[in-house]
């Protein structure tokens, strides 16, 4: 039995009431093909509460155009904390937008729910057993948890080479590095070095000083920025905006 299926089986009773779930796990060495430039409609729908004057507008627009960000009833809700279920779902869609795949067969659950994406992430240890124990789909996900999951994803698909060119340009550490949980420090440090998560700062902070704030939550607008930075970096900036 593939390793991914064994891990899924261990958590099946927790997350599913169904008796037959099959998740086809893509091999980590899958190479991502350059995506065909999308032909977007004249105006993107689902962004009624996002304005071109918003600092995050372009990042949200990239996510909508490439299909990994969705809204509800015409709104993106940029000022709301992103939940565990939303983050894992966006990560799965993001993987598909890169040219990877997340397949399911013989399942009663549609891909519109977060569960297939969770099974995929668990099967590759992107979401670890420790993460799964505290997984609450409607709870806001902490910044430290996001860092661990993103680095597990980059590691699972060996995407490091895409980000190494950024390393020397973002070498500063977070001012609150010592406050980051030990299991998240390497992930947070690398994501800072790769230019994926810059950090936060207040007007009282000295120039160039950023904090990670590991136990704080992440807004949906901030998550859109993180994923767009990854997407643009992987494709060397050759994406439709």
C-alpha positions as CSV (number, residue, x, y, z in Angstrom):
1,X,0.0,0.0,0.0
2,X,1.4,3.4,-0.9
3,X,2.6,5.5,2.0
4,X,0.1,8.2,1.3
5,X,-2.8,5.8,1.6
6,X,-1.5,4.4,4.9
7,X,-1.4,7.9,6.4
8,X,-4.9,8.7,5.1
9,X,-6.2,5.5,6.7
10,X,-4.8,6.5,10.1
11,X,-6.8,9.6,10.1
12,X,-9.9,8.4,8.2
13,X,-12.0,7.9,11.3
14,X,-11.3,11.5,12.4
15,X,-12.1,13.3,9.2
16,X,-14.5,11.1,7.2
17,X,-17.7,9.1,7.7
18,X,-17.2,7.4,4.4
19,X,-15.8,3.9,4.1
20,X,-14.1,4.0,0.7
21,X,-11.7,6.8,0.0
22,X,-8.9,6.6,-2.6
23,X,-6.4,9.4,-3.1
24,X,-3.9,9.1,-6.0
25,X,-0.8,10.8,-4.7
26,X,1.4,12.4,-7.4
27,X,5.1,11.6,-7.3
28,X,7.3,14.3,-5.7
29,X,9.4,14.4,-8.8
30,X,6.6,15.7,-11.0
31,X,7.9,18.5,-13.2
32,X,5.6,21.5,-13.6
33,X,4.9,22.6,-17.1
34,X,4.7,26.2,-18.1
35,X,1.0,27.1,-17.9
36,X,-0.7,28.3,-21.0
37,X,-1.4,32.1,-20.7
38,X,-5.1,32.3,-19.5
39,X,-7.6,34.3,-21.5
40,X,-9.4,36.1,-18.7
41,X,-12.8,37.7,-19.1
42,X,-12.9,41.5,-19.3
43,X,-13.6,41.8,-15.6
44,X,-12.9,39.2,-12.9
45,X,-15.9,38.2,-10.9
46,X,-15.9,37.5,-7.2
47,X,-13.8,40.5,-6.3
48,X,-16.4,43.1,-5.6
49,X,-14.8,44.0,-2.2
50,X,-11.3,44.3,-3.7
51,X,-10.4,47.6,-5.2
52,X,-7.4,48.5,-7.6
53,X,-6.4,51.0,-4.8
54,X,-5.8,48.1,-2.3
55,X,-2.2,47.2,-1.7
56,X,-3.0,43.5,-2.2
57,X,-5.1,44.0,-5.4
58,X,-2.6,42.6,-7.9
59,X,-1.9,39.6,-5.7
60,X,-5.6,38.7,-5.4
61,X,-6.0,39.2,-9.1
62,X,-3.2,36.8,-9.9
63,X,-4.9,34.2,-7.7
64,X,-8.3,34.6,-9.4
65,X,-6.9,34.6,-12.9
66,X,-5.0,31.4,-12.3
67,X,-7.8,29.7,-10.4
68,X,-6.4,29.0,-6.9
69,X,-8.3,31.8,-5.2
70,X,-12.1,31.8,-5.1
71,X,-14.6,34.2,-3.4
72,X,-18.1,33.8,-2.1
73,X,-21.2,35.7,-3.4
74,X,-19.0,38.1,-5.3
75,X,-16.7,38.9,-2.4
76,X,-13.1,37.8,-1.5
77,X,-13.3,38.9,2.1
78,X,-9.8,40.2,2.3
79,X,-10.0,41.4,5.9
80,X,-11.1,38.0,7.4
81,X,-8.7,35.5,8.9
82,X,-8.0,32.6,6.7
83,X,-9.1,29.2,8.1
84,X,-7.3,25.9,8.1
85,X,-9.7,24.5,5.5
86,X,-9.4,27.5,3.2
87,X,-5.6,27.4,3.4
88,X,-5.3,23.7,2.6
89,X,-7.9,24.1,-0.3
90,X,-6.0,27.1,-1.8
91,X,-2.7,25.1,-1.5
92,X,-4.3,22.2,-3.4
93,X,-5.6,24.5,-6.1
94,X,-2.3,26.3,-6.2
95,X,-0.6,23.0,-6.9
96,X,-3.0,22.4,-9.8
97,X,-2.3,25.9,-11.2
98,X,1.4,25.0,-11.3
99,X,0.7,22.1,-13.5
100,X,0.7,19.4,-10.8
101,X,-2.4,17.3,-10.0
102,X,-4.5,16.1,-7.1
103,X,-6.6,13.2,-8.1
104,X,-9.3,11.3,-6.3
105,X,-11.1,8.1,-7.4
106,X,-13.9,6.0,-6.0
107,X,-14.9,8.7,-3.6
108,X,-18.2,10.1,-2.5
109,X,-16.6,13.5,-1.8
110,X,-16.5,16.2,-4.4
111,X,-13.4,18.3,-5.0
112,X,-15.3,21.4,-3.9
113,X,-14.8,20.4,-0.3
114,X,-11.5,20.7,1.6
115,X,-11.2,17.0,2.5
116,X,-9.7,15.8,-0.8
117,X,-7.0,18.5,-0.5
118,X,-6.4,17.5,3.1
119,X,-6.0,13.9,2.2
120,X,-3.5,14.9,-0.6
121,X,-1.5,17.0,1.9
122,X,-1.5,14.3,4.6
123,X,-0.4,11.7,2.1
124,X,2.8,13.7,1.3
125,X,3.4,14.9,4.9
126,X,2.7,18.4,3.8
127,X,0.2,18.3,6.7
128,X,1.9,16.2,9.4
129,X,0.3,14.0,12.0
130,X,1.0,16.8,14.6
131,X,-0.8,19.3,12.4
132,X,-3.7,16.9,11.8
133,X,-4.2,16.5,15.5
134,X,-5.0,20.2,16.0
135,X,-6.7,20.6,12.6
136,X,-10.0,22.4,13.0
137,X,-11.4,23.4,9.5
138,X,-13.1,26.6,10.6
139,X,-10.4,27.8,13.0
140,X,-8.0,30.5,11.9
141,X,-4.5,29.1,11.1
142,X,-1.5,30.5,12.8
143,X,1.4,32.0,11.0
144,X,3.9,29.4,12.4
145,X,1.6,26.6,11.1
146,X,1.5,28.3,7.7
147,X,5.3,28.4,7.5
148,X,5.6,24.7,8.3
149,X,3.0,23.6,5.8
150,X,4.5,25.8,3.0
151,X,8.0,24.5,3.5
152,X,6.7,20.9,3.7
153,X,5.1,21.6,0.3
154,X,8.2,23.0,-1.2
155,X,10.2,20.1,0.1
156,X,7.7,17.4,-1.1
157,X,8.0,18.7,-4.7
158,X,11.6,19.8,-4.5
159,X,10.9,23.4,-5.5
160,X,13.9,24.9,-3.7
161,X,15.8,25.8,-6.9
162,X,13.0,28.2,-7.8
163,X,13.7,30.3,-4.7
164,X,17.4,30.1,-4.2
165,X,18.0,33.2,-6.4
166,X,16.0,35.2,-3.8
167,X,18.1,34.0,-0.9
168,X,20.8,36.6,-0.8
169,X,18.3,39.5,-1.2
170,X,16.3,38.6,1.9
171,X,18.9,37.4,4.3
172,X,17.8,39.4,7.4
173,X,16.2,37.5,10.2
174,X,13.0,38.3,12.1
175,X,13.3,40.5,15.1
176,X,11.2,38.1,17.1
177,X,13.0,34.9,15.8
178,X,13.5,33.6,19.4
179,X,9.7,33.6,19.9
180,X,9.0,31.4,17.0
181,X,8.3,27.7,18.0
182,X,11.4,25.6,17.5
183,X,9.6,23.4,14.9
184,X,8.8,26.4,12.8
185,X,12.0,28.4,13.0
186,X,13.8,26.9,10.0
187,X,10.6,27.2,7.9
188,X,10.1,30.8,8.9
189,X,13.7,31.7,8.3
190,X,13.7,30.1,4.8
191,X,10.4,31.7,3.8
192,X,11.9,35.1,4.8
193,X,15.1,34.3,2.8
194,X,13.0,33.2,-0.2
195,X,11.0,36.5,-0.1
196,X,7.7,34.6,0.4
197,X,6.8,36.0,3.9
198,X,8.3,39.4,4.6
199,X,6.9,39.8,8.1
200,X,5.1,42.7,9.8
201,X,6.3,46.0,11.2
202,X,4.8,49.0,12.8
203,X,5.7,52.6,12.4
204,X,7.6,52.5,15.6
205,X,10.0,49.7,14.3
206,X,13.4,50.8,12.9
207,X,13.7,50.6,9.1
208,X,14.1,47.1,7.7
209,X,13.0,45.5,11.0
210,X,10.3,42.9,10.6
211,X,8.6,40.5,13.0
212,X,7.1,37.1,12.3
213,X,4.5,37.1,15.0
214,X,4.2,33.3,14.9
215,X,0.9,32.9,16.9
216,X,-1.0,35.6,15.1
217,X,-3.5,34.8,12.3
218,X,-3.2,35.6,8.6
219,X,-5.7,37.6,6.7
220,X,-7.1,36.3,3.4
221,X,-5.4,39.3,1.7
222,X,-2.1,38.4,3.2
223,X,-2.5,34.7,2.2
224,X,-3.1,35.9,-1.4
225,X,0.2,37.8,-1.3
226,X,2.1,34.8,0.0
227,X,0.7,32.5,-2.7
228,X,1.2,35.0,-5.5
229,X,4.8,35.6,-4.5
230,X,5.4,31.8,-4.8
231,X,3.5,31.6,-8.1
232,X,5.3,34.5,-9.7
233,X,8.7,33.3,-8.5
234,X,8.2,29.7,-9.7
235,X,7.4,31.0,-13.2
236,X,10.0,33.7,-13.2
237,X,7.4,36.5,-13.4
238,X,5.9,35.2,-16.6
239,X,2.3,35.0,-15.4
240,X,-0.8,36.9,-16.4
241,X,-1.9,39.5,-13.9
